[in-house]
Amino acid sequence: MCRAVRVVRSGDTGYLRASKYFSVPRGTLERYVKNTSRSPEELVNVHLGRRTVLLSKLENKLLEYGIIRTKDTVD
């Protein structure tokens, strides 16, 4: 997606051709190209959805615990 945004912003090709060549949605590419306040990398790496409630360390511990408990009940 980053390369597609750079190519269209440089004027080498249009939205449709870049979207087909890089296999990315044309509408998304168009929206990213029009947002000139951010670099392509910043646009692509935006986290969508709700923020997590738990810290990732605690979340991983809970996941490990769940896996252990599942193994215990299956055996």
N, C-alpha and C positions, 0 to 999 in steps of 0.2 A: 504494500500500500504506500509506503514511504517513497519508493522509487516512482510509482505512478504519479503521486502528487508532485514530485520534483520535475518530472517530464512535462506534465501539463503546465505547471507554473512557469517553466522555462519557455514555453510556447512551441516546443518541438512537435507536439501532437495535441489532438483534442480529447475531450472527455470520453467519447464513445470508443475511439480507437485504443486509448490507454486502458480503459476498463476491460475491453476484450483481450488485449495483449497480456495484461497483468492479472486477469481473472478476478477483478474486484467489482463490487457493485457501482454502477455509474452514478447513482444519486449520492452515495456516500463519498465517492471521489470528488464530485462536484462541490459538496459541502465543505470538505477538507481544503480544497483548492481555494475556495472563496474566503476561508478564515485565514487571512494573512498575518494575523497577530501572533500566531504560534508556528513553531517549526513542525514539519511532518512527523517527527518522532514524538513530540509532545501530543499531537492530535491522536496518534495511533495508540499511545500508552495511557489513555484516560481510563480510569476505573469506573465502570458503570454500576449502578445499583446501590443498595444500602451499604453503609459502612459496617464493618464487623463489630460485634459487641465484645467478643473475647479476644484476648491477645493470642497471636498465632502460636506461641509456646504452649499456652493452656489448651488451645484447640487441638494441637497435636497430641498432647497427653490424653485428652478425652478420646480422641480417635484410637490411640493405642489401647486404651482401657476397653473401649467398645469391641475392638478386634479380639482382645484376650477373652472377654466375656462371651463373645459369639463362639469362639473355639471351645470354651468350657461347656457350653450348653449343647453343642453339636456332638461332642464326644461322649 
